Amino acid sequence: MTEDLTPAEAYAAARARNAERATALHPFREMYDFDLDPFQIEACKALEAGKGVLVAAPTGSGKTIVGEFAVHLALTQGRKCFYTTPIKALSNQKYADLVKRYGADKVGLLTGDNSVNGDAPIVVMTTEVLRNMLYAGSQALSGLGYVVMDEVHYLSDRFRGAVWEEVIIHLPESVTLVSLSATVSNAEEFGDWLDTVRGDTEVIVSESRPVPLWQHVLAGRRMYDLFEEETDHGGRGASRREVNPDLLRLARTENTRTYNPRERRRGKMVREADRERERRQRSRIWTPGRPEVIDRLDAEGLLPAITFIFSRAGCEAAVQQCLYAGLRLNDDEARQRVREIVEERTASIPPEDLHVLGYYEWLEALERGIAAHHAGMLPTFKEVVEELFVRGLVKAVFATETLALGINMPARSVVLEKLVKWNGEQHADITPGEYTQLTGRAGRRGIDVEGHAVVLWQRGLDPGHLAGLAGTRTYPLRSSFRPSYNMAVNLVDQFGRHRSRELLETSFAQFQADRSVVGISRQVQKNEEGLEGYREGMTCHLGDFEEYARLRRDLKDRETELAKQGAAQRRAQAAGSLEKLKPGDVIHVPTGKFAGLALVLDPGIPAGRTNGHRGFEHHDGPRPLVLTAERQVKRLASIDFPVPVEALERMRIPKSFNPRSPQSRRDLASALRSKAGHINPERHRKNRAAAADDREIARLRTEIRAHPCHGCDEREDHARWAERYHRLQRDTRQLERRIEGRTNTIARTFDRIVALLTELDYLRGDEVTDNGKRLARLYGELDLLASECLRDRVWEGLTPPELAACVSALVYESRQADDAVAPKLPTGNAKAALGEMVRIWGRLDALEEEFKINQAEGVGQREPDLGFAWAAYQWASDKGLDQVLREAEMPAGDFVRWCKQVIDVLGQIAAAAPKEDSTVAKNARKAVDSLLRGVVAYSSVG
């Protein structure tokens, strides 16, 4: 093609090539054996131009290339780069990738568990570690040029999301921020906020999947395409996709295959034919078993596959079912390689622990190419599964949704057993965002031509709903930012109260809240313009018509109020008279369809209002059952008695009376007419209206008649305009209250937190007290409770195992219901200290209520959970793994995770506790050593 260029064009092309070779991007691109995608190049060029970037792209599209370019730029410029991730497993994985590319001397790792080469120019860390460094003013921040925030959409997480915003707000201005996010529908809004708080930020959104994704439904022996013609391929085309009519027909057949009572009228031969047809249909529609699904995928060349099961027990059961079915997905050579890798990775685990951890059953499944992956597994076991899967030595993984959160485990196919999962409170449909996250694992870039998402047929599955999930690729990013006690003291210490308040108002949470009131503000403006017009319409030349209209309105309101009071009083009197009725009373029903003479059969008084009277339970007053003079038995309601009722006469009701017998009703009604037909009921005298004697009404009427506007010829025209003015003014005030409720919400919460901390002597104006400086070192959900326990010396004199038990209550949250059996606790000092912790929490809870700090809004201290205290005590007391896990009834993975969180908080307590006249700091360090052994001590970094 170059020979077709004119000399000028050839010269320009040569200059462009030379200019590109001079950029940092050129050598970076040569480090990869594939071409970068346009969105990656665009983001890298923006970074090299000195801009921050927000990259929003689907899972598996290669967003991390942009983060790696930031690393490359930092090394080129002699500056530092921090690469942050939301979870430790992802940090470990990224650390290994960067070590492979740049060497161990240039890369460090900082997580709650590991500290490796922390002074290196490239450091991978969890986001919490960077937040703590910012508050502590760490020296490691000097020379920092770039921060990569991988999976930045985590700021929606209601438990940990605030950390991302804290980091973004507090990073020095000189640091360039690289934000990598899943595809979110409001990326531009998030980018606008980043532009506001971080300066010039380029937003790059890519919705194209690097590998096309095909959607299927597996029903019985047949794999149905979800869409009739899937030319979109995950966002590459713009053609319209229609749901497969065969699948819609299948759903209709399944949904109409229910028992119909009318079928009983049909002949026996017809019913037999229907049953035969149904048997044939049923033979084609069923939910395939787990081994059957894997076998089918293997036969069609769709392995490796990840099957998402929203239950840990379900994942383990699926592996067992595949083993019992005799599935073998590996040949002898692969089996041998699996065994070698597993034995190498688990060599540090003591032999006595292997049996407890279910090692041999786990190994047998791995050798067959099958594994589970969930949070209850030992971290080492999970990492081995991930490594074997990436190497192609494990071909079927049964996983919970946690696997979808960032871990690099792409597959050819993803299987979803159900579209419903437990969200912690109820079983709920998965959202389009969750569906996108889960199916995003399907299709390995550079390996697969296409990826496949398979949903298993379930009774009641709606193909249209599934198509909606598959077609909606985005979900909105919503801030979960809330101030905490620790955040408050750290901010006040660094910036003072006023500047801290301003900083919090720059949060994404407040940015979104402010944007949400823009539309309301516009409506308020329109309303104010309308009010001006109405004010002109009601202007009267004789006087202030607004004042006159207010008098008329006050009069109307007072009359309405008195009328309501009178109606309520009459209802109460009527209900009281009904309660006095007894069986055999003859009454006159004053109004309604059954007005006239009636005999009370059952007073119908609500339960608990009489001595064991057996009547209907009514919550709206008595509902007497009566026999009318026209022989009808009816249960009346309070609406039939607008006025009090009295018994006119008494009659004996025969014991043989049967309200269902027409003869019984006729005889008793005849007796009723004979007994009381001649009685004329007294007309109920209406009481004098309360308004007639009300002084306020008299005063208002006098003022209205004396007002100048009362004599205006156009008074009623003015009054109509005044009424419109009043209604619009009322609506406008409601809108203004909504605006007030949404603006400055974060700052108002901060003010309440500061007020409570001032009450407890953590803050004195802009000064942070010694108590506050201690709180500033304690990070966690129960930061204030931990600080109060240190202040009240609750943990003094505890042994290291007892201290570990107490600290566990600050981090542990049970997966069981609140009404579960009371947990086993250590005796002696530990039990007393745990009791004192709960009492202190009660005091703090009452204070939070007083200062209007609401836990439901994600602010405040939850009750400490004592469910892990015994396990932490046992493990710190050097008890065996078998005994501890058996008594705790807890999977090894959960046990290790909670132990590591206890170790993390013990480290904070050791740093925050007083150094003189206290044993807490020393015993906290000893407790860390006691816990950090065996399965808990296995390093996560190879």
N, C-alpha and C positions, 0 to 999 in steps of 0.2 A: 504493500500500500504506500510505502514511503516514496516510491518513484512517481506516484500520482500527485504528490504535494508540490505546490509552487515553492520556489526558493524562500519566500517570506514565511510560508507556513512551516516549512522544514526547520527554518531558523527558530521560529517561535516554539515548535515542539521540542527542539533541542534545549532551548533555554528553560522550558518547563521541566524537562527531565533533570537537568543540572540543578535547578532550584529544589526539586524534590529530594535529590541525593544529599543536599545540604541540610535537610531536616532530620530531626531525631527519629521521625516515623520510618524513614527509609531503612536504616539498619534493623529497626525493630521488626518490620515486615519480613525481612530476610531470615529472621529467627524461626519462622513458621513455615512448614512445608505445604501450606494452603493459602489461598488468597483471602484477604480480609473482606468481610461484607461491607456494603456501602455505609450502614449505620455505624459500624466499628471505625471505619476510616473517618467519618464525619466527627465522631466523638473524640478520636485521638487528635485530629487537627485542632479542634476547639481547645483541648487540653494544652497542646503545644503553644497555642496562641495566648495562653495565660488565663483562660476562662475555666470556671467550674463547670461540671457537667452532671446532668441527670439522664441516665440511660434506662428506659423502660422497654423491656423486650421479653418474649416468652421464655419459659424454662428451656434450657438446652441450646439457646441461640448463640451463646458465646459472649455474653455481657462481660465476663471476667477478663476478656482480652483487653478491654478498656482499662480495667484496674491494673492489669499487668503492665500496660503502657505507662501508667502513673509511676509504677515501681521503676521502670526503665528510665523515665525522665529524672526521677530523684537521684538515681545512681549516676546518670550522665552529668547532672548539675552539682553533684557532691552534697546533696541534701538527704534528709531522711523521708521515709514513707512508712506510715502505719496502715496496715491492711486489717480492717475490723470485720468480724463476722458475728452472727447472732448466737451461734452454738459452738461449744468446744470441739465437737467432732468435725465441724466444717473448718475451724481454725487449724486443727491437726492436719486435715487433708490439704489445706492451702499451704501450710508450712512445708509439708513434704514436697508439693509441686514446685515451690519456689527454691527450696534447697537443691532439688534436682537441676533447676535451670541456672542458679547463680552461685551455688556452693554454700556449705554450712557456715562458713565464716562471715557471710554477708547477710544471713537471715536469722532472726530470733523469733521466739514464741513466748507469749505471756497469756496464760489463762489462769483460772482459779486453781488448777491442778499442777501446772508446769511453768517453769521459768527457765528458758533456754536462751542464752546469748542476748539478753535484753538490751544491750547497748549497740546492737548491730544497726546498720543503716536501714535495713528493712525489718520491721517487726510485725508479725501476725498476732492479733490479740482479739479477745472478745470485747464487745462494745463497752461492757461494764468496767473493764480494766482501764480503758481510755478515759471514761467518765471520772473514775477515781483519781487518775493521774492529773486531770484538769483541775479538780477541786484541791488536790494536794500541792499544786504548783510544781510538779515533778521536773527535775533537771533534764529528764529524757525528752522533754518537749522542745528543747533548744535545737535549732537547726531543722525543725520539722517543716517540710515543704508540701507534702501531700498526705491526705487521709482518704483511703478508699473505704466506703461503707457498703459492704456487700449485703444483699437482701434488705435494703433500707425500708422496704414495705413492712418490716417487722414493727415499725413504730405504731402500727394499728393494734399490736398485741396489748391487751388490757393490763397484763401483769408487768411486762418489761418494756413496753413501747416508749415510756417517758425517757428512758436512757438515751435513745437515739436523738431526741429533740434537745436534751441537755447538751450532748456533744456538739451538735450542729450549732447551737446558740453560743456556746462558750469557747469554741476553737478560736485561736488567734486569727486576726484578719489576714495575716500573711500566708495562711495555709490554704491551699487549693483543695476543694472538696470534690470527690468523685463518688456519686451516689448511683448504685446499681439496684434496680427494682424489677420485680415481675411486672407484667403489663397491667397497669391500673387505668381506670377510666378517667381519672382526674389528674393525670401526670402534669398537665399544663398548670393547674392550680398549685400543685406541690412545687413545680418549677418557679412559679411566681413568688411563692413564699421564700424559696431558697435565694432567689434574686434579691429579695428584700433584706434577708438577714446575712447573706454571704457575699453579696455583690454579683457581678455579671455571671450568670449561669445559663448555659445552653441546654435546652431540653431536646433530647433525641428519642423519639418513639418508633419502635419497629414492631409491627404485628405479624410479620412473616415468620412462619416456622422454618427452620433450616431443612427439616425433613417433613414431607407431607404426612398428615395424620388421617387415617381411615377409621371411621367409626362403625362398630358392629354390635349386634345383639345375638347372643348364642342361646337358642331355644331348642332343646332336645338334640337331635343330630344335625341340625342345620344352623349355619352361621349366616344371619341376615345382615346386609348392609343397612345402616341406619338411614342413609340418604339414597334416593334413587339414582342420581347422577352426581357424584361428589367431585365436581370439577374445581371446587374452591381450594381443596388441599390445604386446609389450615390457614387460610388467609391470603393465598397467593393469587387467586382469581377473584372475579367479582360476580360470577354467575350465581343465580338463585338456586338454592338446594331444596328439594322437596322430600318429605319423609317417604320412605319406601312403602308403597301401597300394600305389598305383601305383609309387612310388619303391622300396618294399621288393621288389615283384615284379620291377622292372627289375634291382635288385642281384642277386636270386636267379638270374635268367636269365643275367646276365653272368658270375656266379661258376660256374655249372654248364656254361658253354659251353667246356668243356675237352675235350681228346682222351681217349677211353676205349678201351683196347685191345680190350675185348669187342665194340666196334662192328664189328670186322673180321669177326666171325662172321655178321653180318647180311647180308641180300641186297643186291645192288647197287642195286636200285630204292629200297629203304628208305633206304640211305645217301644217294642222290641227293636224295630228298625232304628228309632232314635238312639236307643242305648248302644246299638252296634256302631252307628255313625260316631257317637261320642267316644266309644272305646278306640276307634281308629284315630280320631282327632287327638285323644289323650296320648296315644302312642307316639305322636309327633311333637307334643308340647310337654316339656318338663324342664325343671332346673337341673342341669347336669351336675354331678358330684365333682368334688375338687380333683381327684385323680383323673376323672374322665375329661375335665377341662384341659389339664396339663397334657394328657395323652393326645387330645385333639389338636392342641397348639403345636405339639411336637411333630405330629403327622403332617401338618400344613406348613412346617418350617417357620413357625412364629415364635420360637424360643430364641433367646432368653425372655422370660416374662416375670413381671411383678404383679402378684395378686393382692389387691388391697382388701383387707378384712378389718373392720373397725373394732377389733377385740384382740387382746393379747392371747387369751385362752383359745380363741378361734384360730389364730396363726399356728400355735403349737399343735392343736388338733388336726389342722390341715396337713402338717408335716407327717404326723402319725398315720393319717388316712392314706397318704401316698406311699408310706413304707409298707403298710399292711396290704395295699393293692399291688405291691411288687414292682413299683415304678423304678426304673434305672435309666438315668439320662446321661451317665458317664461311661466310657469304655475303661478297660483295665489301666491304660496309660494315664488317663485323666484321674482315675481313682488314686493311683500311686502318687501323682503330683499333688493332689489335694492333701493326702496324708502327710507328705513331706512339709508342705507349707503350714498346715495346722500344728504339727509337732514343733516346728521351729518357732511359731508365734506364741505357743503356750508353754514353752519350756520353763518359764519362770514360775508357773503355777505349781505349788506343792502337790505331790501325788495324792495326798489324803483329801485335798479339796476337789480334785477332778470328779470323783464319784458324786460328791454333794452337788456339784454344778451341772450334773447330767451330761458330762463330757462325752462319754462313749456313745450315748444315743445321738447326741448332736453330731459327732464325727461320722457315725454310720449314715446319717441323712446327707451330710456334706459329700461323702464319697459317692453317693448316688446322684449328686447334683441338685439337692433339695435343701432349703433352709428357711427358717423364720427370721424376722427382723423386727424387734420392738423394744421399747424402753425398759422392759423388765429383764432384758438379757444383760449379761456381764459385758461391759464396754469392750473388753478384748474379743469376746465372741462376736459382737456386732462388727467390729473392724475386720475380723477375719472373713466374715460373710461378705462384707463390702469388697474386700480385695479379691476374693475368689469369684465374685459375680462379675467384676470388671474384667478379670482375666478369662472369663468364659468357662470357668470350672464349676460354677453353680448356675444352673439354668432356670430354676423355678424358685422364686422367693415369695413367701407369704408375709406381708408386712402391714403394720398399722400406718395411719396417715402421717406419722412423724417422719417416715422415710422421705416424704415429699418435700420436707423443709430444707432444701439446700444441698443435701448430700449428693455427691456426683455418682449416681448409680443409674445411668440410662439403660433402657431395655428395648428390645424390638417391639414387645407388646406389653400393654397394661390391662389387667382384668379388674373390674369392679364387681364384687359379689352383689352389693346392694347400693341403692342411692339414698339410704337413710343411715344416720349414725347418731350415737349418744353424744350430746354436746355438754354434758355435765349436769344438765337439769332435766332434759327430756330427749326422746328420739325425734330428730328433726331431719328434713330433707337436706342433702348437701347443697351448697350454694354454687352458682356458676363459677365463682372464683376458686372454690375448692375442687370442683370438677376439672377446671383448667390446670390447676396445680398438680393434681393426681395424674391426669392423662398426659401432662407435659413430659413425663418420663419416657414416653413411647417414641422410639426413633432415635438411633445413635448416629450422630453426625459423622460422616466419613466412613460409616460401616453399613448402615441400612439405607436402602432406596426409599423406604417408606416405613412409618410407624403405624401401629394398630392399637386402638382402644376397644376393648370388648366388655360389654355389660351383660351379665348373666340374666336370662329371663326370670322374672319373678311374677307371681300372680298379682294382677292389678297394675302391672307396669304400663305407663302411658308413653307411647313413642313420641307424641307431641311434646310432652314435658322433657323427655330426654333430649330431643332435638333442640329445645330451648337452652338446656344446659350446655350442650355441645356448641351451639351457635353463639352463645354469649361468652366472649373470651376475656372479658375484663370485669374488674370489680373496683369500687371506689376505695381510696386510701383515706381512712378516718383517724384523726389523731386520738391517742388515749392519754395524752399528757396531763398529769395532775401534780401539783406541788407536794412534796413530802417534808417531814420534819428535818431530815438530814439535809435535803436540798435547801431548805429555808436558812439554816444556820450557816451553811457554806456560802450561800449567796450574800447574806448580810455581812459575813466576815470579810468577803472580798470586795463588795460593792456598796455596802450600806443598804438601808431599807428602801429608800426612794429609787435608787438606781436598780435594785433587785426587782422591784415592782415593774419598772419599765422593761427590764429584760424579759420577764415572764409574759408581758403583753406582746412580745415579739414571737411567742411560740406559735407553732402551726395550729394548735388547738384554738387559740384566740383568733388567729388569721381566718380559720374556717368559720368560727362563730361570727366574726365581724362580716364576712362575706355573706353569711346566711341572712343578715339583717338588711342587706342592700335593697332587696326587693320590698321588704317591709317599709324601709325608709322612703322609697319612692312612693308607696301608697300613702304614707303619712303626708308627704308633700302634696300629692293630689288632693287628699282630704282637706288640707289647710287652704288650698285654693278654693275648694268647694265651700268651705266655711265662710270664706270672705264674701262669696256670692250670696250665700244665704243670709249673712248679716245685713247686706244691703237690702235684700228683699223684705226683711222684717223691720227695717228702720221706720220709726213713726215720728211725725213732726210734733206730736204732743208731749213726748217724753221718752224715757228709756224702756223700750219694749222688751229688751232682754231681761230686765228686772221684773217687768210685769209677767212675762212668760214663766219666769222662775216661781213667782207666787202661785200662778195657776197650776204649775207642775207639782209644787209642794202640797197644794190642796188636793189634787188628784191622788197623789201618793198616800196622803193621810187617810182619805176616804177608802182607798183600796186596802190599806193596812187594817182599818177598823172593820171593814167588811169581811176580811179574812179571819180576823179574830172572832167575829160573830159567828161565821160559818163553822169555825173550829169548835166554838163553844156549843153550838147546837148539835154538832156531830157527837161531841163528848156526852151531852145530855141524853141523846138518843141511844148511844152505846150503853150508857149506864142503865137506862130503862130496860133495854133488852137483856142485860145481865140479871135482872130481877125476875125474869119470866121463869115459869115452872111448867112441866108437862101438865096439861089439863086447863091451862089458862085460855080464856076466850079473848081475842084481841081484834082490833080493827086495823088492817094494813092500810096506811094512809094514801099510798100512791103506788104506781107501777102497774105491771100487767096483771098482778094478782090482788089488786086493791079490793078491800071489802072485808067481810067477816072471816075469821080463821081460827082454828084450834091448834094450840102449840102441842106438838108430839115430842119434840126434842129441842131444848133451848139452843143447842149448837154452840156452847161456850167453849173457847179454846182450852186445850189441856192445861192443867195446872191452875185453872181459875175456879174450879169447884172441887168438892171433896170426892175425888175419884170418879166424877161423872164421865160416863163413856160417850163422848161425842166426837165430831170431826175436829181435827186440829186446824184452826184457822188463825192466821196472823193478822187479819184485818177486822177483828172484833167478832161478836157473836153472829152466827148464821142459823136462825131457828128453822127447824123442819116443821111445816104446818100442813093441816088439812083445810082447804078452803071450802066455803059453802057450796061451791060447784063441783065438789068431790075430787079435787086435784090435790095430790101430795107433792109439795115443792119445798126446796130449801131456799129461803130468802137471804138477801144480803143487806148490808147496812144502807145501801143506796135506796132500798125500799122504805127506809124509815128516816126521812129528813127531819122529823120531829119526834119527841119522846112518845112512847106508847105505854098504855096502862091496861091491866087486865080488867075487862068489863064484867066477867063472870067466870065461874069455875065449873068444869065438867069432869066426870070420871071417864077415863079411857078404858074400855074393856080389855082384860088381859088377852082375850082371844083376837084382838084387833090385828089384822094383817094388812099393812099398807099396799101390798101387791094384789090384794083381793078386791076386785070391783064391788062385790057385795058388801064387804066390810066397810069400804069407803062410803058407799051409798048410805048404809045404815047410820054410820057415825055422822055424816054430813047432814042427814035428815034430823038427827037428834040435836045437832048444832043449831040448825035453823029454828027448830021448835024452842030451844032453850034461850037463844039470844037474838032471834031474828027481829024482835020488836024493839030492841035497844038502839037508840040513836047515840052514836059516840059524840062526846063533847068536842066542839071545834077547838083546836089548839090556838090559844091566844098568842099573837106575835108580841114579843117584847118590844119596848120602845127602842128605836134604832140608837146605837151608841153615838152616832154622828150628831144626833140632835142635841146632845148635852155636852159635846166635846169642845173645850175651850179653845184648843189649837185651831179647830176648823172655824169657829166663830171669829177668831182673830184674823185668820187668813182671808175669810170672805169680806171682812170689814176693810182690810188693806187693799184688796182687789178693787172693791167698789170706789175706794178713795183715790186710786191711782189715776193719773192723767190719761193714760192710754185706754182706760176702760170706756171712755166716751168717744173713741175714734170710730168713724164710719167704716174704716177698712180693718177693724180690729181682727176679724176672723181670718182675713187674708194674711195679715201679719202673723197671726197665730199659727197658720199652716207652715209658713216659712220658719218660724221659731221652732216648731216641732221637728222639722227636717234638720235644722241646725243642731238641736239637742241630740238627735239620734247619731248624726255624723260625728259630733264632738265626743260622744260616748265610745263610738267605734275607734276613733283616733286615739283616745286615751288607752284603750285596750292594746292597740298596736304599739304605742309608746312603752307600755309596761313590758310587752314581749321583747322589745329592743333592749330595754334596761336589763331584763333578765339574761340576755345573751351577751351583752357587751361587758367587758372587764370582769368576766366570770373567774378567770384564772387569778387575776389580781385580788379579787375579793376573797377567794379561798386562801390565798397567801396571807392576806391581812388577818384572817381568822386563825390560821396556824401560828402566825407571829404573836397574836394576842395570847394564845394558849401557852406558847413557849415563854413569853414574858411573865405570865402568871407563875410558871414553874421555875423562874430564874435561870432560863437558858439564854435569854436575851434581855438587855437593858438599853432600849433605844437602838442605836447603831453598834452598840458594844456586845460582843459575844462573850459570855461569862466562861469560867472554867468548866462549868457543867456543859455549856454549849460547845466548847472545843472538844469535849469528850464525845458528844453526840455527832460532831462533824466527822469522826473517824468510824462511825458505825453505819454501814450500809445494809439495807434489808427492809423487809416488810414491817418488822417489829423493832425498828431502830430506837424509837422513844422508850419502849418497854425495856429493851436491853440497857439503855442509858440509866433509866430509873432503878433498875436492879443493881447496877454498879454504884449508883449514888447511895442507895439504901443498904449497901453491903450484904445483899441477900446471898451472894455466893462465897462469902468469906468462910474459910475453914473447910470447904468441900474438897474431897479427894478428886484427882483428875477424872476418874470414871463418873463420879457424881456430878461434876461440872459438865461433862459431856452430855449426860442425861438432861440436865437443865437447859443447856443451850439448844439441844435438839428441839425443844418446844418452841423455839423462836423461828425455826425454818420448816419444820415438818407440817404437811397438810395431808390428812388422811383421805384415801380414795373411797372410804366407806361412808355410810349414812351417819347423820348426827346422832341417831338413836342406837348406834352400835354398842356392844358391850364395853363397859369401862375398861381402859387399858391397864395392863399390869405395870406397876411402878416399883422402882427400888425403894427400900425401906430407909428409915433413919433420917439423916440430914437431908438427903436428896429429896425425899418425899415432902419434908417440911418446906424446903426451898421452892419446890414446884408449886406447893400450895400458896406460898407467899407471892410467887410470880402471878398466879391467877388473881389474887387479891389486888395486887398493884394494877393489873390490867383492868379490873373492875373500876378502880378509882379513875384511871385514865379514860375509860369508856364514858363514865359519868361526866368528866370534864369536857370530852369531845362533844357530848350532847349539849352541854351548857354553851359551848362556843360554836354550835351549829356546824361541826365538822362531821360530814356524812360518809360512813363507810360504803354505802351503796353507790356513791360517786367515785369510788376508788381512792378515797383519802381516809386516813385514820388507821387504827390498830385493831386487827382481828384478834379473836381470843386465841391464846397459845394452845397448841395441840400437843397433848402429852403422849400421843400414840407411838412415838419412836423412842421414848425415854428408856424403856427397858432394853431394847435392842442396842442402843448406843452405850448404855451402862455395861451390858454383857460384853460387847466387843472391846470396849476400852479396858475391861477387866481381864482381857486375854483369854476369853472363852473361845471354843472352836467354832468354825464356820457352820458346821452341821447343826450344832445346838442352837446357835443364834438365829439362823434362818428358819429352823423348825419352830422355835418358840415365837418368832416374829410373824410367821406365816406370810413371808414376803419374798418375792423373786429376788435373785442375786443382783440383777441390774438396779432395781429400786433401792436395795440396801446400800449398794456402792454409791449411788447418786446422792442419797440422803446423808451418808457418812461424809462425802466430800463437801456437801453444803455446810454440815456441822463444823468440819475442819476449817472452812473458809471463815465462818463467823467466829470461831474460837481464835483464829489469827487476828481478826479485828479487835476482839475483846482483849487479847494479850497486848495489843498496841494502845488501846484506849484506857485500860485499867490503871489506877494509880500505882506508881512504882515503889512508893514508900508505905510502910505500915499496911501492906496488903499481900495476900497470897494468891490473888486471882490471876495476875499476869503469869506468874511462874507455873501455876497449875494448868492454865489454859494451854501453855506451850507443851507441858507434859501430856495433856489430854490429846493434843494433835499427834504427838509421837505414838501414843497408845492406839489411836484410831488408824493411823497411817501404816497398816501392816497387812500382810496377806493379800486378799483380793482387792482391797481398797488401795494398796500401794502399787499395783501393777501399772507401769507407766503406759500412757496412751500414745506416746510418741516412739516410733521405732528407731 
